[in-house]
């Protein structure tokens, strides 16, 4: 699921309290709660552990919390590599089991373990990014600048170009 799909989503409790999501808070790559607003624009906090389902609406059990630890997750931050090259703006995150898994920068995905997030997003030097195109015959199957994610490596393996893909990150 994409993190951006949570913003603005309707949230409903078993007790009947409802509102919509205005912010998502995370700590150490794990979502710890949501800041929501009711129909009178009064804010309330919902801990991630009380969220039951996220479908068309977000359902949660129990009451609200007083405060959420962590920091708000902000999209739109500039993204740079370790050498200062600008990659674009942070457009989204992939969320699985309340954890931020991948960061999206345009059509590129980076593992959250390969980035540092602050006022800007820095791609760590340990991130594997293709330095040249991976070709099979005269056809480019993976473009230069693509970060190696498990999906990309699986695609290369299926095309028979796994070794070439791994070597072109050096």
N, C-alpha and C positions, 0 to 999 in steps of 0.2 A: 504494500500500500504506500502511496505517496503521502508525505507529510502535509503538503499543501491542500490535500483533500480534507484534512481535519479542520482547517480554519473556516469559521463561519458555519460549521455543521451544527445542527440542532442536537441538544443534549437533554435527556429526560431521566429522572430518577424513578425508583419504584414508588416513592412517596408522592410523586406527581410534580415535583419541582422541575421546571424546564428553563431553557435558555439557549444560548449559542456560544460556541468556542471563539475566544478572541486571541488567545495565546497558548503556546505549548512550551512547557518548561522541561529541560533535560539536565542531567548531571552525569558526567562521565560517559556520554554516549547512550544513556538509558533515559527514556521519557519518565519523568517523575510526577507529572501532573498537568492539569489544564486550568487556565484561567477562563472563566465563563461570565456571561452577563445575562441577567433575566430580562423580562419584558420592560422593567422600569430602569434598565441600565445599571442595576446594582451588581457589582462583581461578586463572584463566589468561586471558590477553589475546589477542584475535584482531584483527588490523588489517583495516580495511575493504577494502584492496586485495587481500587473500587470500580474500575471500568469493566463492565461485563461484555459488551459487544460494540463493534464499530461497523455499522452497515449504512443504511440510509440515514439513520439517526444513531447517536451514541447513547447507550443505555448504561447507567451506573447504579450501584446499590449503595445503601447507607446514606449518611449525611455528607456534608462538605467539611473540608479542613480549614483551619485558620490561616495556614501559610504553606507554601510549597518551597522545598529546597531546590537548588539548582538555578539555572539562568534561562531566560527566554531564548528560544531558537529563532534566529532571524535569517530570513532568506534575502538575497540581493547583495550580499557582501562580495567584494572583489576577491578573486582567486589568483594566486601567484605560485610559481614553483620555487624551489630553494634558491634558484639563481636570479629571481626577480622578474621572470617572464610572466606577463599577464595572460591568463587563460580565459577570462570572462567573468561572469557573475554567478554566484551560487543560486541555482534555480529551484532546487528541491532536494529532499532526502528520501531514500527508501526506508520504510519502517517495517520491521518484522519482530513480532513478540515484544513490543514496546522498546525495541532497541533501534538506534540509527545505524543502518548497515552500509549504505552507499550515499555519497554526495553526488549530486548531478550538477554539472557545469555545461549548460547547453545540451548537446547530445552525448557528452562524455560522462562516464561514471567513475568515481574514485572510491575505494574502500575507506570507510571512516577511520580505520587504523592507519591509513597513509596520509591523513591530514591533521592539521592543527587549526583550531577555530578560535579566533579572537575578534578584533576589529576587522580583520581580513582573514581569509582562509589561505593557509600555506600548505602546499603539497610537499610532504617530506621527501628528502633525497632518496630514501629507501623505496619509494613507490616505483614500480616498474612501468615505464612508458616507452612505447615503441619509438626508436630513433629513425627508422625508415620503414617504408611500406613492406608488408609481407605479400609476396607474389606467388602465384602458382601458374606456370606458363607465362602468358602475357597479361594475366588478369590480377588486379590488386584485390586480395581478399580481406586484408585488414590495413587500414590507413595509418600512416605515420602520425604520432602524437596520441594514439589511443592508449589509455591505461589498461594494463592487464588485469582483468577481473576473471573470476572463475568461469563466467559465461564466454568470454573471449577465448580463454585457453581451451575450453571445450569445443568451441567452433573451429579453432586451429587444429585440434586433435582429429576432429571429424573430417577435415579437409586434408589431413596428412601433413600438416605443416607446423606441428607442435615445436619441434626442435628449432626450426627457423624463427618462429615467433619468440621463443625464449632467448635465443642468441641476439636478436635485434634490439633487446633492451639494454645491452651492455655498451 
